[in-house]
Amino acid sequence: MEYQYPIDHEWSTDEIIDVINFFQQIEKAYEHGIERDQLMNAYRRFKEIVPSKSEEKKICGEFEEMSGYSTYRTIQLSKGRQAGDKIRMKK
């Protein structure tokens, strides 16, 4: 990985860790596959930290620009799946 995660310096250390964890779950969905529930739990925590839709789009857009991984497409696919399903994205 040759990029930095987008973070807000006003977040607490725990919030930064949780946001980074969410982006790492997105990476796993592309690189290896991930359990839907694990991804959605990380997304729910991310939304507690970033409740604004516009802020989410900004941060996730920065992440996609740097990594090539779409949080939007990954979460949309996950929402359409059942608990226990594995999410595997193609780049």
Secondary structure as GFF3:
##gff-version 3
##sequence-region A 1 91
A	DSSP	alpha_helix	13	31	.	.	.	ID=ss1
A	DSSP	beta_strand	34	35	.	.	.	ID=ss2
A	DSSP	alpha_helix	36	49	.	.	.	ID=ss3
A	DSSP	alpha_helix	53	67	.	.	.	ID=ss4
A	DSSP	alpha_helix	71	79	.	.	.	ID=ss5
A	DSSP	beta_strand	86	87	.	.	.	ID=ss6
###
